[in-house]
């Protein structure tokens, strides 16, 4: 009897097998969405090891300048203080 079942390739009764496939599909979908978002925003250079300067909210009081040099990331924020010097 066992030989006949093996020959027929009847599926095993494992109810969690389909859940694992959905999890794998979700991970692939999330990574694809993240990659598409980076390309859409025009930020693939952030993935490379180049020097990048990015200005967020230009012309507003919440403006920030992000500068990346190699692996170091510097953040500059705009303040209301005036610079003084001689």
PDB file with one MODEL, atoms N, CA, C and O in Angstrom:
MODEL        1
ATOM      1  N   UNK A   1       0.829  -1.201   0.000  1.00  0.00           N
ATOM      2  CA  UNK A   1       0.000   0.000   0.000  1.00  0.00           C
ATOM      3  C   UNK A   1       0.862   1.248   0.000  1.00  0.00           C
ATOM      4  O   UNK A   1       0.550   2.203  -0.711  1.00  0.00           O
ATOM      5  N   UNK A   2       1.945   1.268   0.782  1.00  0.00           N
ATOM      6  CA  UNK A   2       2.799   2.445   0.861  1.00  0.00           C
ATOM      7  C   UNK A   2       3.457   2.740  -0.477  1.00  0.00           C
ATOM      8  O   UNK A   2       3.630   3.904  -0.840  1.00  0.00           O
ATOM      9  N   UNK A   3       3.812   1.735  -1.188  1.00  0.00           N
ATOM     10  CA  UNK A   3       4.444   1.929  -2.493  1.00  0.00           C
ATOM     11  C   UNK A   3       3.493   2.607  -3.462  1.00  0.00           C
ATOM     12  O   UNK A   3       3.919   3.434  -4.268  1.00  0.00           O
ATOM     13  N   UNK A   4       2.235   2.277  -3.398  1.00  0.00           N
ATOM     14  CA  UNK A   4       1.252   2.890  -4.286  1.00  0.00           C
ATOM     15  C   UNK A   4       1.088   4.380  -3.971  1.00  0.00           C
ATOM     16  O   UNK A   4       0.950   5.190  -4.888  1.00  0.00           O
ATOM     17  N   UNK A   5       1.101   4.750  -2.689  1.00  0.00           N
ATOM     18  CA  UNK A   5       0.948   6.153  -2.295  1.00  0.00           C
ATOM     19  C   UNK A   5       2.151   6.967  -2.760  1.00  0.00           C
ATOM     20  O   UNK A   5       1.990   8.091  -3.236  1.00  0.00           O
ATOM     21  N   UNK A   6       3.328   6.424  -2.629  1.00  0.00           N
ATOM     22  CA  UNK A   6       4.525   7.134  -3.078  1.00  0.00           C
ATOM     23  C   UNK A   6       4.514   7.327  -4.590  1.00  0.00           C
ATOM     24  O   UNK A   6       4.965   8.359  -5.086  1.00  0.00           O
ATOM     25  N   UNK A   7       4.020   6.376  -5.300  1.00  0.00           N
ATOM     26  CA  UNK A   7       3.954   6.488  -6.760  1.00  0.00           C
ATOM     27  C   UNK A   7       2.937   7.549  -7.193  1.00  0.00           C
ATOM     28  O   UNK A   7       3.130   8.206  -8.215  1.00  0.00           O
ATOM     29  N   UNK A   8       1.895   7.714  -6.453  1.00  0.00           N
ATOM     30  CA  UNK A   8       0.849   8.675  -6.828  1.00  0.00           C
ATOM     31  C   UNK A   8       1.220  10.116  -6.508  1.00  0.00           C
ATOM     32  O   UNK A   8       0.564  11.035  -6.997  1.00  0.00           O
ATOM     33  N   UNK A   9       2.266  10.340  -5.691  1.00  0.00           N
ATOM     34  CA  UNK A   9       2.693  11.684  -5.285  1.00  0.00           C
ATOM     35  C   UNK A   9       1.555  12.478  -4.649  1.00  0.00           C
ATOM     36  O   UNK A   9       1.297  13.620  -5.028  1.00  0.00           O
ATOM     37  N   UNK A  10       0.898  11.883  -3.709  1.00  0.00           N
ATOM     38  CA  UNK A  10      -0.150  12.588  -2.992  1.00  0.00           C
ATOM     39  C   UNK A  10       0.466  13.645  -2.093  1.00  0.00           C
ATOM     40  O   UNK A  10       1.501  13.386  -1.478  1.00  0.00           O
ATOM     41  N   UNK A  11      -0.136  14.837  -1.992  1.00  0.00           N
ATOM     42  CA  UNK A  11       0.442  15.911  -1.173  1.00  0.00           C
ATOM     43  C   UNK A  11       0.383  15.577   0.316  1.00  0.00           C
ATOM     44  O   UNK A  11      -0.538  14.904   0.780  1.00  0.00           O
ATOM     45  N   UNK A  12       1.373  16.054   1.045  1.00  0.00           N
ATOM     46  CA  UNK A  12       1.376  15.883   2.497  1.00  0.00           C
ATOM     47  C   UNK A  12       0.330  16.810   3.107  1.00  0.00           C
ATOM     48  O   UNK A  12      -0.035  17.826   2.515  1.00  0.00           O
ATOM     49  N   UNK A  13      -0.139  16.454   4.280  1.00  0.00           N
ATOM     50  CA  UNK A  13      -1.140  17.267   4.952  1.00  0.00           C
ATOM     51  C   UNK A  13      -0.454  18.245   5.904  1.00  0.00           C
ATOM     52  O   UNK A  13      -0.523  18.078   7.122  1.00  0.00           O
ATOM     53  N   UNK A  14       0.210  19.268   5.352  1.00  0.00           N
ATOM     54  CA  UNK A  14       0.899  20.281   6.157  1.00  0.00           C
ATOM     55  C   UNK A  14       0.201  21.623   5.922  1.00  0.00           C
ATOM     56  O   UNK A  14       0.430  22.251   4.888  1.00  0.00           O
ATOM     57  N   UNK A  15      -0.636  22.076   6.843  1.00  0.00           N
ATOM     58  CA  UNK A  15      -1.396  23.308   6.622  1.00  0.00           C
ATOM     59  C   UNK A  15      -0.536  24.575   6.641  1.00  0.00           C
ATOM     60  O   UNK A  15      -0.964  25.601   6.111  1.00  0.00           O
ATOM     61  N   UNK A  16       0.653  24.538   7.228  1.00  0.00           N
ATOM     62  CA  UNK A  16       1.498  25.736   7.301  1.00  0.00           C
ATOM     63  C   UNK A  16       2.408  25.912   6.091  1.00  0.00           C
ATOM     64  O   UNK A  16       3.123  26.912   6.012  1.00  0.00           O
ATOM     65  N   UNK A  17       2.405  25.005   5.179  1.00  0.00           N
ATOM     66  CA  UNK A  17       3.262  25.099   4.015  1.00  0.00           C
ATOM     67  C   UNK A  17       2.877  26.303   3.147  1.00  0.00           C
ATOM     68  O   UNK A  17       3.756  26.974   2.605  1.00  0.00           O
ATOM     69  N   UNK A  18       1.623  26.574   3.012  1.00  0.00           N
ATOM     70  CA  UNK A  18       1.173  27.722   2.224  1.00  0.00           C
ATOM     71  C   UNK A  18       1.487  29.048   2.895  1.00  0.00           C
ATOM     72  O   UNK A  18       1.735  30.038   2.207  1.00  0.00           O
ATOM     73  N   UNK A  19       1.481  29.090   4.221  1.00  0.00           N
ATOM     74  CA  UNK A  19       1.790  30.318   4.956  1.00  0.00           C
ATOM     75  C   UNK A  19       3.242  30.723   4.727  1.00  0.00           C
ATOM     76  O   UNK A  19       3.532  31.910   4.579  1.00  0.00           O
ATOM     77  N   UNK A  20       4.152  29.764   4.697  1.00  0.00           N
ATOM     78  CA  UNK A  20       5.558  30.064   4.445  1.00  0.00           C
ATOM     79  C   UNK A  20       5.737  30.651   3.055  1.00  0.00           C
ATOM     80  O   UNK A  20       6.556  31.550   2.870  1.00  0.00           O
ATOM     81  N   UNK A  21       5.001  30.170   2.094  1.00  0.00           N
ATOM     82  CA  UNK A  21       5.094  30.709   0.744  1.00  0.00           C
ATOM     83  C   UNK A  21       4.585  32.154   0.705  1.00  0.00           C
ATOM     84  O   UNK A  21       5.155  32.987   0.000  1.00  0.00           O
ATOM     85  N   UNK A  22       3.528  32.459   1.447  1.00  0.00           N
ATOM     86  CA  UNK A  22       3.021  33.830   1.491  1.00  0.00           C
ATOM     87  C   UNK A  22       4.023  34.766   2.155  1.00  0.00           C
ATOM     88  O   UNK A  22       4.167  35.915   1.736  1.00  0.00           O
ATOM     89  N   UNK A  23       4.717  34.290   3.184  1.00  0.00           N
ATOM     90  CA  UNK A  23       5.735  35.106   3.848  1.00  0.00           C
ATOM     91  C   UNK A  23       6.875  35.415   2.884  1.00  0.00           C
ATOM     92  O   UNK A  23       7.320  36.560   2.809  1.00  0.00           O
ATOM     93  N   UNK A  24       7.349  34.432   2.159  1.00  0.00           N
ATOM     94  CA  UNK A  24       8.411  34.654   1.175  1.00  0.00           C
ATOM     95  C   UNK A  24       7.966  35.643   0.110  1.00  0.00           C
ATOM     96  O   UNK A  24       8.734  36.522  -0.282  1.00  0.00           O
ATOM     97  N   UNK A  25       6.758  35.509  -0.351  1.00  0.00           N
ATOM     98  CA  UNK A  25       6.224  36.415  -1.358  1.00  0.00           C
ATOM     99  C   UNK A  25       6.134  37.843  -0.811  1.00  0.00           C
ATOM    100  O   UNK A  25       6.406  38.802  -1.534  1.00  0.00           O
ATOM    101  N   UNK A  26       5.756  37.986   0.454  1.00  0.00           N
ATOM    102  CA  UNK A  26       5.678  39.317   1.072  1.00  0.00           C
ATOM    103  C   UNK A  26       7.040  39.974   1.188  1.00  0.00           C
ATOM    104  O   UNK A  26       7.160  41.177   0.957  1.00  0.00           O
ATOM    105  N   UNK A  27       8.065  39.219   1.537  1.00  0.00           N
ATOM    106  CA  UNK A  27       9.419  39.771   1.639  1.00  0.00           C
ATOM    107  C   UNK A  27       9.907  40.232   0.273  1.00  0.00           C
ATOM    108  O   UNK A  27      10.466  41.322   0.153  1.00  0.00           O
ATOM    109  N   UNK A  28       9.705  39.427  -0.744  1.00  0.00           N
ATOM    110  CA  UNK A  28      10.116  39.806  -2.099  1.00  0.00           C
ATOM    111  C   UNK A  28       9.358  41.044  -2.556  1.00  0.00           C
ATOM    112  O   UNK A  28       9.951  41.936  -3.162  1.00  0.00           O
ATOM    113  N   UNK A  29       8.071  41.115  -2.279  1.00  0.00           N
ATOM    114  CA  UNK A  29       7.274  42.274  -2.671  1.00  0.00           C
ATOM    115  C   UNK A  29       7.756  43.536  -1.955  1.00  0.00           C
ATOM    116  O   UNK A  29       7.849  44.594  -2.576  1.00  0.00           O
ATOM    117  N   UNK A  30       8.064  43.442  -0.658  1.00  0.00           N
ATOM    118  CA  UNK A  30       8.522  44.610   0.093  1.00  0.00           C
ATOM    119  C   UNK A  30       9.872  45.109  -0.417  1.00  0.00           C
ATOM    120  O   UNK A  30      10.069  46.318  -0.541  1.00  0.00           O
ATOM    121  N   UNK A  31      10.790  44.217  -0.710  1.00  0.00           N
ATOM    122  CA  UNK A  31      12.088  44.635  -1.242  1.00  0.00           C
ATOM    123  C   UNK A  31      11.952  45.265  -2.627  1.00  0.00           C
ATOM    124  O   UNK A  31      12.628  46.247  -2.935  1.00  0.00           O
ATOM    125  N   UNK A  32      11.087  44.705  -3.450  1.00  0.00           N
ATOM    126  CA  UNK A  32      10.842  45.301  -4.767  1.00  0.00           C
ATOM    127  C   UNK A  32      10.226  46.679  -4.654  1.00  0.00           C
ATOM    128  O   UNK A  32      10.587  47.584  -5.407  1.00  0.00           O
ATOM    129  N   UNK A  33       9.303  46.850  -3.726  1.00  0.00           N
ATOM    130  CA  UNK A  33       8.682  48.161  -3.518  1.00  0.00           C
ATOM    131  C   UNK A  33       9.701  49.183  -3.035  1.00  0.00           C
ATOM    132  O   UNK A  33       9.681  50.330  -3.482  1.00  0.00           O
ATOM    133  N   UNK A  34      10.595  48.786  -2.129  1.00  0.00           N
ATOM    134  CA  UNK A  34      11.629  49.688  -1.631  1.00  0.00           C
ATOM    135  C   UNK A  34      12.575  50.106  -2.752  1.00  0.00           C
ATOM    136  O   UNK A  34      12.927  51.281  -2.856  1.00  0.00           O
ATOM    137  N   UNK A  35      12.982  49.176  -3.574  1.00  0.00           N
ATOM    138  CA  UNK A  35      13.866  49.491  -4.688  1.00  0.00           C
ATOM    139  C   UNK A  35      13.178  50.416  -5.693  1.00  0.00           C
ATOM    140  O   UNK A  35      13.796  51.360  -6.185  1.00  0.00           O
ATOM    141  N   UNK A  36      11.921  50.159  -5.999  1.00  0.00           N
ATOM    142  CA  UNK A  36      11.178  51.016  -6.922  1.00  0.00           C
ATOM    143  C   UNK A  36      11.020  52.425  -6.353  1.00  0.00           C
ATOM    144  O   UNK A  36      11.077  53.398  -7.105  1.00  0.00           O
ATOM    145  N   UNK A  37      10.825  52.550  -5.050  1.00  0.00           N
ATOM    146  CA  UNK A  37      10.687  53.858  -4.420  1.00  0.00           C
ATOM    147  C   UNK A  37      11.993  54.648  -4.498  1.00  0.00           C
ATOM    148  O   UNK A  37      11.972  55.847  -4.773  1.00  0.00           O
ATOM    149  N   UNK A  38      13.124  53.990  -4.259  1.00  0.00           N
ATOM    150  CA  UNK A  38      14.414  54.673  -4.363  1.00  0.00           C
ATOM    151  C   UNK A  38      14.683  55.160  -5.782  1.00  0.00           C
ATOM    152  O   UNK A  38      15.184  56.268  -5.974  1.00  0.00           O
ATOM    153  N   UNK A  39      14.357  54.347  -6.765  1.00  0.00           N
ATOM    154  CA  UNK A  39      14.570  54.748  -8.156  1.00  0.00           C
ATOM    155  C   UNK A  39      13.618  55.882  -8.522  1.00  0.00           C
ATOM    156  O   UNK A  39      14.016  56.813  -9.221  1.00  0.00           O
ATOM    157  N   UNK A  40      12.372  55.823  -8.067  1.00  0.00           N
ATOM    158  CA  UNK A  40      11.386  56.863  -8.373  1.00  0.00           C
ATOM    159  C   UNK A  40      11.802  58.206  -7.777  1.00  0.00           C
ATOM    160  O   UNK A  40      11.650  59.242  -8.425  1.00  0.00           O
ATOM    161  N   UNK A  41      12.316  58.200  -6.572  1.00  0.00           N
ATOM    162  CA  UNK A  41      12.730  59.433  -5.924  1.00  0.00           C
ATOM    163  C   UNK A  41      14.064  59.946  -6.449  1.00  0.00           C
ATOM    164  O   UNK A  41      14.478  61.051  -6.100  1.00  0.00           O
ATOM    165  N   UNK A  42      14.731  59.174  -7.268  1.00  0.00           N
ATOM    166  CA  UNK A  42      16.000  59.600  -7.838  1.00  0.00           C
ATOM    167  C   UNK A  42      17.125  59.559  -6.825  1.00  0.00           C
ATOM    168  O   UNK A  42      18.023  60.400  -6.878  1.00  0.00           O
ATOM    169  N   UNK A  43      17.107  58.616  -5.911  1.00  0.00           N
ATOM    170  CA  UNK A  43      18.111  58.549  -4.862  1.00  0.00           C
ATOM    171  C   UNK A  43      18.996  57.302  -4.941  1.00  0.00           C
ATOM    172  O   UNK A  43      19.480  56.853  -3.902  1.00  0.00           O
ATOM    173  N   UNK A  44      19.228  56.727  -6.116  1.00  0.00           N
ATOM    174  CA  UNK A  44      20.098  55.547  -6.128  1.00  0.00           C
ATOM    175  C   UNK A  44      21.540  55.874  -5.774  1.00  0.00           C
ATOM    176  O   UNK A  44      22.301  54.978  -5.410  1.00  0.00           O
ATOM    177  N   UNK A  45      21.930  57.146  -5.874  1.00  0.00           N
ATOM    178  CA  UNK A  45      23.302  57.501  -5.502  1.00  0.00           C
ATOM    179  C   UNK A  45      23.538  57.376  -3.998  1.00  0.00           C
ATOM    180  O   UNK A  45      24.688  57.324  -3.562  1.00  0.00           O
ATOM    181  N   UNK A  46      22.471  57.328  -3.198  1.00  0.00           N
ATOM    182  CA  UNK A  46      22.645  57.119  -1.765  1.00  0.00           C
ATOM    183  C   UNK A  46      23.112  55.701  -1.455  1.00  0.00           C
ATOM    184  O   UNK A  46      23.675  55.451  -0.389  1.00  0.00           O
ATOM    185  N   UNK A  47      22.884  54.781  -2.373  1.00  0.00           N
ATOM    186  CA  UNK A  47      23.327  53.414  -2.176  1.00  0.00           C
ATOM    187  C   UNK A  47      24.802  53.244  -2.521  1.00  0.00           C
ATOM    188  O   UNK A  47      25.436  52.285  -2.080  1.00  0.00           O
ATOM    189  N   UNK A  48      25.348  54.160  -3.299  1.00  0.00           N
ATOM    190  CA  UNK A  48      26.748  54.073  -3.698  1.00  0.00           C
ATOM    191  C   UNK A  48      27.624  54.807  -2.690  1.00  0.00           C
ATOM    192  O   UNK A  48      27.112  55.536  -1.840  1.00  0.00           O
ATOM    193  N   UNK A  49      28.914  54.625  -2.776  1.00  0.00           N
ATOM    194  CA  UNK A  49      29.853  55.273  -1.863  1.00  0.00           C
ATOM    195  C   UNK A  49      30.382  56.561  -2.483  1.00  0.00           C
ATOM    196  O   UNK A  49      31.583  56.693  -2.715  1.00  0.00           O
ATOM    197  N   UNK A  50      29.516  57.483  -2.743  1.00  0.00           N
ATOM    198  CA  UNK A  50      29.896  58.782  -3.304  1.00  0.00           C
ATOM    199  C   UNK A  50      29.590  59.874  -2.287  1.00  0.00           C
ATOM    200  O   UNK A  50      28.844  59.664  -1.331  1.00  0.00           O
ATOM    201  N   UNK A  51      30.182  61.046  -2.512  1.00  0.00           N
ATOM    202  CA  UNK A  51      29.860  62.205  -1.696  1.00  0.00           C
ATOM    203  C   UNK A  51      28.557  62.811  -2.220  1.00  0.00           C
ATOM    204  O   UNK A  51      28.434  63.118  -3.406  1.00  0.00           O
ATOM    205  N   UNK A  52      27.588  62.977  -1.316  1.00  0.00           N
ATOM    206  CA  UNK A  52      26.256  63.451  -1.700  1.00  0.00           C
ATOM    207  C   UNK A  52      25.840  64.557  -0.753  1.00  0.00           C
ATOM    208  O   UNK A  52      26.065  64.469   0.454  1.00  0.00           O
ATOM    209  N   UNK A  53      25.222  65.616  -1.310  1.00  0.00           N
ATOM    210  CA  UNK A  53      24.625  66.678  -0.506  1.00  0.00           C
ATOM    211  C   UNK A  53      23.144  66.744  -0.863  1.00  0.00           C
ATOM    212  O   UNK A  53      22.783  66.808  -2.038  1.00  0.00           O
ATOM    213  N   UNK A  54      22.296  66.727   0.149  1.00  0.00           N
ATOM    214  CA  UNK A  54      20.856  66.714  -0.042  1.00  0.00           C
ATOM    215  C   UNK A  54      20.244  67.827   0.789  1.00  0.00           C
ATOM    216  O   UNK A  54      20.559  67.964   1.971  1.00  0.00           O
ATOM    217  N   UNK A  55      19.363  68.632   0.178  1.00  0.00           N
ATOM    218  CA  UNK A  55      18.684  69.722   0.881  1.00  0.00           C
ATOM    219  C   UNK A  55      17.222  69.335   1.043  1.00  0.00           C
ATOM    220  O   UNK A  55      16.526  69.078   0.061  1.00  0.00           O
ATOM    221  N   UNK A  56      16.765  69.295   2.287  1.00  0.00           N
ATOM    222  CA  UNK A  56      15.373  68.974   2.582  1.00  0.00           C
ATOM    223  C   UNK A  56      14.630  70.260   2.920  1.00  0.00           C
ATOM    224  O   UNK A  56      15.155  71.102   3.648  1.00  0.00           O
ATOM    225  N   UNK A  57      13.431  70.421   2.407  1.00  0.00           N
ATOM    226  CA  UNK A  57      12.561  71.573   2.662  1.00  0.00           C
ATOM    227  C   UNK A  57      13.285  72.895   2.374  1.00  0.00           C
ATOM    228  O   UNK A  57      13.406  73.727   3.274  1.00  0.00           O
ATOM    229  N   UNK A  58      13.764  73.107   1.152  1.00  0.00           N
ATOM    230  CA  UNK A  58      14.505  74.348   0.871  1.00  0.00           C
ATOM    231  C   UNK A  58      13.620  75.586   0.998  1.00  0.00           C
ATOM    232  O   UNK A  58      12.465  75.591   0.572  1.00  0.00           O
ATOM    233  N   UNK A  59      14.190  76.637   1.596  1.00  0.00           N
ATOM    234  CA  UNK A  59      13.497  77.910   1.732  1.00  0.00           C
ATOM    235  C   UNK A  59      12.500  77.977   2.871  1.00  0.00           C
ATOM    236  O   UNK A  59      11.767  78.960   2.972  1.00  0.00           O
ATOM    237  N   UNK A  60      12.443  76.983   3.722  1.00  0.00           N
ATOM    238  CA  UNK A  60      11.514  76.997   4.847  1.00  0.00           C
ATOM    239  C   UNK A  60      12.312  76.992   6.148  1.00  0.00           C
ATOM    240  O   UNK A  60      13.501  76.674   6.137  1.00  0.00           O
ATOM    241  N   UNK A  61      11.683  77.337   7.259  1.00  0.00           N
ATOM    242  CA  UNK A  61      12.396  77.305   8.541  1.00  0.00           C
ATOM    243  C   UNK A  61      12.832  75.893   8.963  1.00  0.00           C
ATOM    244  O   UNK A  61      13.709  75.749   9.815  1.00  0.00           O
ATOM    245  N   UNK A  62      12.237  74.872   8.386  1.00  0.00           N
ATOM    246  CA  UNK A  62      12.614  73.498   8.718  1.00  0.00           C
ATOM    247  C   UNK A  62      13.674  72.934   7.766  1.00  0.00           C
ATOM    248  O   UNK A  62      13.861  71.719   7.703  1.00  0.00           O
ATOM    249  N   UNK A  63      14.364  73.799   7.033  1.00  0.00           N
ATOM    250  CA  UNK A  63      15.330  73.347   6.043  1.00  0.00           C
ATOM    251  C   UNK A  63      16.501  72.626   6.717  1.00  0.00           C
ATOM    252  O   UNK A  63      16.996  73.056   7.759  1.00  0.00           O
ATOM    253  N   UNK A  64      16.930  71.526   6.101  1.00  0.00           N
ATOM    254  CA  UNK A  64      18.073  70.762   6.584  1.00  0.00           C
ATOM    255  C   UNK A  64      18.994  70.463   5.410  1.00  0.00           C
ATOM    256  O   UNK A  64      18.535  70.261   4.286  1.00  0.00           O
ATOM    257  N   UNK A  65      20.275  70.435   5.672  1.00  0.00           N
ATOM    258  CA  UNK A  65      21.258  70.055   4.670  1.00  0.00           C
ATOM    259  C   UNK A  65      21.928  68.781   5.175  1.00  0.00           C
ATOM    260  O   UNK A  65      22.504  68.761   6.262  1.00  0.00           O
ATOM    261  N   UNK A  66      21.847  67.723   4.378  1.00  0.00           N
ATOM    262  CA  UNK A  66      22.469  66.451   4.710  1.00  0.00           C
ATOM    263  C   UNK A  66      23.653  66.262   3.770  1.00  0.00           C
ATOM    264  O   UNK A  66      23.496  66.303   2.550  1.00  0.00           O
ATOM    265  N   UNK A  67      24.834  66.056   4.338  1.00  0.00           N
ATOM    266  CA  UNK A  67      26.037  65.869   3.540  1.00  0.00           C
ATOM    267  C   UNK A  67      26.659  64.537   3.925  1.00  0.00           C
ATOM    268  O   UNK A  67      26.898  64.251   5.098  1.00  0.00           O
ATOM    269  N   UNK A  68      26.912  63.739   2.906  1.00  0.00           N
ATOM    270  CA  UNK A  68      27.529  62.436   3.132  1.00  0.00           C
ATOM    271  C   UNK A  68      28.892  62.419   2.467  1.00  0.00           C
ATOM    272  O   UNK A  68      29.015  62.636   1.261  1.00  0.00           O
ATOM    273  N   UNK A  69      29.906  62.161   3.264  1.00  0.00           N
ATOM    274  CA  UNK A  69      31.272  62.031   2.769  1.00  0.00           C
ATOM    275  C   UNK A  69      31.749  60.637   3.132  1.00  0.00           C
ATOM    276  O   UNK A  69      32.057  60.365   4.292  1.00  0.00           O
ATOM    277  N   UNK A  70      31.809  59.764   2.158  1.00  0.00           N
ATOM    278  CA  UNK A  70      32.184  58.377   2.429  1.00  0.00           C
ATOM    279  C   UNK A  70      31.113  57.697   3.258  1.00  0.00           C
ATOM    280  O   UNK A  70      29.984  57.521   2.798  1.00  0.00           O
ATOM    281  N   UNK A  71      31.463  57.312   4.487  1.00  0.00           N
ATOM    282  CA  UNK A  71      30.465  56.685   5.363  1.00  0.00           C
ATOM    283  C   UNK A  71      29.984  57.649   6.446  1.00  0.00           C
ATOM    284  O   UNK A  71      29.115  57.297   7.244  1.00  0.00           O
ATOM    285  N   UNK A  72      30.540  58.857   6.483  1.00  0.00           N
ATOM    286  CA  UNK A  72      30.161  59.844   7.504  1.00  0.00           C
ATOM    287  C   UNK A  72      29.013  60.709   6.989  1.00  0.00           C
ATOM    288  O   UNK A  72      29.047  61.196   5.859  1.00  0.00           O
ATOM    289  N   UNK A  73      28.002  60.892   7.827  1.00  0.00           N
ATOM    290  CA  UNK A  73      26.827  61.683   7.491  1.00  0.00           C
ATOM    291  C   UNK A  73      26.756  62.888   8.422  1.00  0.00           C
ATOM    292  O   UNK A  73      26.745  62.738   9.644  1.00  0.00           O
ATOM    293  N   UNK A  74      26.709  64.092   7.834  1.00  0.00           N
ATOM    294  CA  UNK A  74      26.623  65.325   8.618  1.00  0.00           C
ATOM    295  C   UNK A  74      25.273  65.972   8.357  1.00  0.00           C
ATOM    296  O   UNK A  74      24.774  65.970   7.231  1.00  0.00           O
ATOM    297  N   UNK A  75      24.684  66.530   9.424  1.00  0.00           N
ATOM    298  CA  UNK A  75      23.381  67.184   9.313  1.00  0.00           C
ATOM    299  C   UNK A  75      23.510  68.627   9.782  1.00  0.00           C
ATOM    300  O   UNK A  75      24.021  68.887  10.871  1.00  0.00           O
ATOM    301  N   UNK A  76      23.052  69.553   8.970  1.00  0.00           N
ATOM    302  CA  UNK A  76      23.052  70.973   9.303  1.00  0.00           C
ATOM    303  C   UNK A  76      21.612  71.462   9.292  1.00  0.00           C
ATOM    304  O   UNK A  76      20.853  71.168   8.368  1.00  0.00           O
ATOM    305  N   UNK A  77      21.242  72.211  10.329  1.00  0.00           N
ATOM    306  CA  UNK A  77      19.891  72.774  10.417  1.00  0.00           C
ATOM    307  C   UNK A  77      19.969  74.292  10.380  1.00  0.00           C
ATOM    308  O   UNK A  77      20.938  74.889  10.851  1.00  0.00           O
ATOM    309  N   UNK A  78      18.957  74.896   9.825  1.00  0.00           N
ATOM    310  CA  UNK A  78      18.885  76.352   9.725  1.00  0.00           C
ATOM    311  C   UNK A  78      18.383  76.913  11.049  1.00  0.00           C
ATOM    312  O   UNK A  78      17.438  76.384  11.634  1.00  0.00           O
ATOM    313  N   UNK A  79      19.023  77.996  11.524  1.00  0.00           N
ATOM    314  CA  UNK A  79      18.583  78.664  12.746  1.00  0.00           C
ATOM    315  C   UNK A  79      18.281  80.122  12.426  1.00  0.00           C
ATOM    316  O   UNK A  79      18.622  80.614  11.350  1.00  0.00           O
ATOM    317  N   UNK A  80      17.647  80.802  13.356  1.00  0.00           N
ATOM    318  CA  UNK A  80      17.309  82.210  13.190  1.00  0.00           C
ATOM    319  C   UNK A  80      18.462  83.133  13.592  1.00  0.00           C
ATOM    320  O   UNK A  80      18.383  84.343  13.375  1.00  0.00           O
ATOM    321  N   UNK A  81      19.514  82.591  14.166  1.00  0.00           N
ATOM    322  CA  UNK A  81      20.638  83.409  14.616  1.00  0.00           C
ATOM    323  C   UNK A  81      21.404  83.975  13.414  1.00  0.00           C
ATOM    324  O   UNK A  81      21.543  83.323  12.380  1.00  0.00           O
ATOM    325  N   UNK A  82      21.894  85.202  13.581  1.00  0.00           N
ATOM    326  CA  UNK A  82      22.688  85.834  12.536  1.00  0.00           C
ATOM    327  C   UNK A  82      24.167  85.609  12.837  1.00  0.00           C
ATOM    328  O   UNK A  82      24.588  85.616  13.993  1.00  0.00           O
ATOM    329  N   UNK A  83      24.926  85.413  11.800  1.00  0.00           N
ATOM    330  CA  UNK A  83      26.356  85.214  11.967  1.00  0.00           C
ATOM    331  C   UNK A  83      27.047  86.563  12.187  1.00  0.00           C
ATOM    332  O   UNK A  83      26.676  87.564  11.573  1.00  0.00           O
ATOM    333  N   UNK A  84      28.025  86.582  13.043  1.00  0.00           N
ATOM    334  CA  UNK A  84      28.791  87.805  13.325  1.00  0.00           C
ATOM    335  C   UNK A  84      30.258  87.479  13.142  1.00  0.00           C
ATOM    336  O   UNK A  84      30.693  86.360  13.415  1.00  0.00           O
ATOM    337  N   UNK A  85      30.986  88.412  12.700  1.00  0.00           N
ATOM    338  CA  UNK A  85      32.415  88.200  12.521  1.00  0.00           C
ATOM    339  C   UNK A  85      33.126  89.523  12.309  1.00  0.00           C
ATOM    340  O   UNK A  85      32.499  90.575  12.185  1.00  0.00           O
ATOM    341  N   UNK A  86      34.416  89.449  12.270  1.00  0.00           N
ATOM    342  CA  UNK A  86      35.212  90.652  12.040  1.00  0.00           C
ATOM    343  C   UNK A  86      35.839  90.622  10.675  1.00  0.00           C
ATOM    344  O   UNK A  86      36.549  91.556  10.301  1.00  0.00           O
TER     345      UNK A  86
ENDMDL
END
